Amino acid sequence: MTGKKMRTGIVGTGRMAAETMKALAGMPGYELSALCCRPHSLPQAQELAARYGIPLATGNYNEFLEADTDIVYIALVNSAHYEPARQALLCGKHVIVEKPMCPTLAETQELVRLARERHLLLFEAVTTLHFKNFFKIRELLPRLGNIHHVICNYSQFSSRYDRYLAGEKMPAFDPQCAGGSLLDLNVYNLNFVAGLFGTPTKAAYHAVRGYNGIDTSGTLVAEYPGMVAVCTAAKDADGDNFALIEGEKGWLRVNGPVNTMPSFTLCTDGERQEFALDDTANRLTAEFECFAKAWREQDYPMVYSLLETACRVMETIELTK
């Protein structure tokens, strides 16, 4: 498949779908070939299709699945990921699902089972695991000695929060849509921790809840043998976003949220080293380059390894229930 572009169909017209279309339009490995939306959003979909040269915009998912696409990217509200992903896999399409892949472990595992059974590629679009900085952090971990503490924070005051307080119903703060800070923001922290350390033995989630029960912010505490990871995320506050790994021989600090991971600092033996290995201006580039490479090379082992991390994240969340 060397040199061939991956014909990509997009499901959704929201903020994340639009951001992804903009990124993919500038990437040589992709060709935007179809766009699907809810029928009432068809005018918006047609405008986006015209902007990015997408030949098909439709409000009919069956018509969309019949289009000439190699892979389907799903960017809907969290609660609506599973069924369109399942249908796409059953139609023989490779699939990318925006994080979280599904709001439950059972649904995530079922999609993984279907993809394996049908020998299809299935990806979760979570930026954290694809940065060069992340790979370097994983390589450098042994220099910290025995690691006892991991602290992650991603607090970003939501542009929708005041509207939520005023009573407006919106997916980001709707329990029925699997909204909230755990699945929207803290999932990045959980991918960082699970990608480095696997599944914990115990976990608890302590949330600040809004008037409808949604977690507007919260802290997940994950226990490992000899180590504790504390992951905090907030949609109701701003904060100093970082990740800190502390070991017996030193520490490592990500200087920013782990979904962008702009740089990190390693300190061992009292000496600091600074790393900034990702030179892209768009945080989505690294993950979608990975997806295109896996598709060209049919790298199923790499894909299955990433799917194991997706399941570990959901296993961690399930431990809190």
N, C-alpha and C positions, 0 to 999 in steps of 0.2 A: 504493500500500500504506500510505498515511498512516493512522496509528492502529491498524493491524493488528498483532497480536502474532505473533512468530515462534515457531511450535510446535516445540519442541526435544526431541529424543530423546537420552538420555545412554547411553553405552556404558561400563560400569565402575562399580564400587562402592568403589574404594579412596579413599585420602586426598584426591587431587586431584579426583576425581569428586564426592566429598561436599562439598568446599570450593566447587566450582563450582555445585553445586545450591543451596547456601545463598546464594551471591551472586545467582544468576539468579532465585531465588524472590522477591527483593526488588527486581528491576528491572522497570519497567513494560513494556519492549519484548519480554519473553519469557513464554512459557507452557510449563511443563514437561509434556510429553505422553506420554513413554514412557521406560522404563528397562530396559536389557538387561545381563545378567550371565552368568557361567558358572553352569551348573545347581547346583553345590554352594553358590553364594553367593545363591541365590534367597531364603532367609529374610532375609538382610541387605538385599537389594534391596526386598523387600516392606515392610520397616520404613522404609527411606528413602522409598519411594513414599507410604506413609501419612503420613509426617512432612511431605512437601512437596506433597501432593495430586496425585500423578502417577497417572493412571488405569490405566496398564499397567506391570506389572513382569514380565519374562519371562526365561527362560534360553535362549530360542530366537531366534537372530539373524534368521532368515527372518520369523518372526512380528513381530519388532521392526520390520523394514524395511517391512512391510505396514501399520504403524500410521500414523495421520494426523499426520505430522510434516513440517515444512518443511526442517529442518536436523538433522544428526546430529553430536553432539560425542563424540569418541573420547578416552577417558582410561584407556588400558590401558598395560601395560609397553611400553617403547620398541620392542621387537622385534615387537610385535603391532599396530602402527599401520596398516601398509600394507594388509593384506588386507581388514579391515572397512571401511576408507576406500574402497578400490577398489570393493567390493561396493555400498556406499552410493551412490557416484557412478554406477555402472551402473544402479542403481534410480532414478536421477533426483533424488537428494537432494543438497542443499547440505551441505557438510561442514566442521566445525571439528576439527582434530587437535591434541591437546596437544603441546607442544614435546618433543623435536624431531619435526618432521612424520614423518620416517622416519630410520632410522639410516644410510641410504646415499643418495648423490646419485642413483643410478639409480632407486630407488623414489620419491624425491621428484619427480624429473622426470616419471616415468610418471603420478603422480597429477595433476601440473600439466597434462600433456598431455590426460588424460581430462577434467579439469574444463573446459579450453578447448574441447575437441572437442564436449562436451555442453552448453556454455554454462551451466555451474554455478559457484557460488561455492565457493571452497576457501580456508580460512584456517588458519594456524598460530597456536595460542594461545601467544603469547610476549609478555609484558606490556611489555617494554622499548620496543618501537616505537610505543606508543600513548599515552604520557604527554605532557602539555603541556610538561613540562620537556624531553623529548627533542626535540620540534619546535622549542622555543626554542634549545636547544643547536645544532641544525643551522643555525638562522638566524644565530646569533652566531659560528659558526666563522670567517668571513672576518676578524673582528676580531683573531684570533690571529696573522694573517700566515701565513707558511709553517709548516706543522705538521711536526714531526720525531719526536715521541714520543707514544705513547698507552700508558698503563699501566692495566690493570683488575685488580681482585682481588675474588673472591667466595669466601671461605673460611667454611664453616659446618659445624661438627662434627656429623656425622650421629647422630641418635638411634638409628640401627640399627648404628652402627659396632662397638660392643662385642659385639653379638650376632654380627656378621660374624666378628670375631676369634675368637669362641668356636666357630666352625664352622657356624653356622646359615646355610642357603642362603636368600637373599632376592633379589628382582629388582634392587634398587638396587645390589647388589654382584655381580651375575651377568653375566659376559660373554655368555652365551647369550641374555640378555634385553636386551642393549645398555645395561647399566647403567654406572655409573662417573661420575666427576666431570666429564669432558669433555661428555658428552651430557646430564647432569642439571643442572649448575651453570654450567660454562664456556660453554655454548651461549648464555646470556644475554649474557656479555661479547662473544662473537663476533657476536651480533645487533647489539649497540651499535656495534661497530667496522664491520661490514659495512654497516649502515644509514647510516653517516656517510661511509665511505671506499670501499666496494665490495670487490671480490675482490683479495687480495694477489697478488704475482707469485711469492712463495715462502712456505712455511710449514713449521714443524717443531714436533713435540710432544714434550715431555720430561716423562715421567710417573713418579710414585712408584707402584709396583704392589704389590698385595697377594698373598697366597699362591696365589690362583687366577688371577693375571694381570690382574685388574681394576685400572684406574687409580683409586686412592683419592684422589689429588690429581695436579695436573700444570700445566705452563705451556706455552701455545702461543705461539710467536713468529711473527708474520706480517710479511713484508717488502713494503713498497710503495716506489715511486720516491721517494726522499728522506725516507722515514718508516719507523719500526719500531713495531709494536704488540705489547705483551707482555700476554697474558691468562692469569691464574692463577686456579685454582679448587681447593678442597679439601673433601673430605668427612671427612678424618681430622684436621682442625685448625680452630681458630677464628682469625679474623684481623680486621684493620681493612679493612672492605669499602668500596671506592671506585672511581672511574675518574678518571684525570688525563690531560688533553690539553695538550701543551706546544708552543707556537709561538714564532716569533721576536718577536712583539709582545705576548705574554701567555700566560696559562694558564687552564684551566677545570677545576674539580674537582667531580665528582658526590659528594655527601656521603652515601654509603651504597651498597649494592649496586644495580646497574643494573636489577634486576628489580623494585625498588620506587622508586628514584630520588626520594627524598623532597625533595631540594633540591640546588642546585648554586651554586658560587661562580665568578664571572668576575673575573679580575684583568688589567687592561691599564693601561699607563702608571702603574703603582704604585697604582692605585685599585681597590678591590674592590666588586663588586656581588653581592648575594645574591638568589637566585630560588627560590621555592617555589610553583609554579603549579598543582599538582595538589592539590585540596582533598578528595578522596575518602578515606574510611577503609579501603576495600577495594581492594587492588592489582589485582583482576581487573576492576573496574568499567570502566576506560577501554577495555580491549581489547574487552569484550563490547558496550559502547556503539557502538564502531566497527563491529563485525560487524553489529549490528542496523541501523545507519544504512546500511551498504553494501547490505544485503538490501532495505530499504525503497526505496532510491533506485536499486537495480540498478547500483551503481557498480563496474563491472567494471575500468575502468582503475586505480582505487585498489587493488583486490584483486590484480590482476596485478603491480602495483608491489611489493606486499608479498611476493608469491610469488617475485619476482626476488631479494629479500633472503634468503628461505628457501633458495633455490638457491645463492646466494653463500656462505652459511654452510657448506653442505655441500661446496661446491667448496673452501673453505678447509680443511676437515677432510680432504678427499680429497688435498690437496696434501701433507699430512703423512705419507702412507702410501708 
